[in-house]
Amino acid sequence: MKNVLYILLAVTLLTSCSEYQKALKSEDIATKFKLGEDLYNEGKFGKANKLFAQIVPNYRGKPQAEKLMFLYSNSYYKMKDYYTAGYQFERFATSYPNSEKLEEASFLAAKSSFMLSPVYSKDQTETATAIENLQDFINMFPDSEYAGEANKLVQELDFKLQKKAFEIARKYKVIAPGYTKDFNAAITSFDNFLFEFPGSSLREEAMFLKLDAMFQQAINSREYKNTIQEGLVHLRKERLESAKEYSTTFKSTFVNSKYLETVNDMAVQLEEELKNYSTKS
């Protein structure tokens, strides 16, 4: 019985392959369209795509062209060829602005760009493009059934940009602790991060790491003077005061922070160091 089933299966597969090969070589565009649609519905997107690609030029201007172009575009998406899918969906949206599939095609075009966004550690040009495309979709179709998903995708991409900027700042602090120039770069980078992403979930950690960079820089600074318009100012004292002030800002911003004990210890040490200047004066 098993042998009979295997034979039937083999015959079915051979017949199917034979039918597909014949369709590929056929000049009958209707046959290609019909088989391509059947294969598409069966989830055989690669084969369907090849048939669609052969007949797309023949259907331009015909009533069936709209359906064909959507299936053709979506077959690329299903094959995870997101570059081509995005391009084809955009062409579809431009060519058929009154289509009932316009909303879905526009969303899939934007989602294709989302799928091209790389991990946060790589260049984020594609991520910025995807955010722009998804936001354009949301603005165009604010009541769309896809709007919720589009907003979630934007949030995910935005966090990726946050993570990239955050890790750059942290890298400056970690590369060579003890070197003033690295702490300066870290402090500046964390400032840029906090300005660009004021509502980030990484804000608390970013402010703590900035404070830690300020603290380490101040404590490890050499005793020398910096000339400014008002006269001579002790650079180390200035840094200690800035770090102390920022520790107060941190504590008032995050009253229940997990870093609170460490920040309090920093504040005490900074205060002790500043007492030396009071004694000198």
RACOR-V16652 format. One record per helix or strand of 2 or more residues. SS is the DSSP state (H for helix, E for strand). FROM is the first residue (numbers start at 1). TO is the last residue. If there is no record, write none. Layout:
BEGIN
ss->(SS;SS)
from->(FROM;FROM)
to->(TO;TO)
END
This chain:
BEGIN
ss->(H;H;H;H;H;H;H;H;H;H;E;E;H;H)
from->(2;29;45;65;82;102;125;147;180;203;225;231;235;260)
to->(25;41;59;78;95;115;140;175;196;219;228;234;253;280)
END
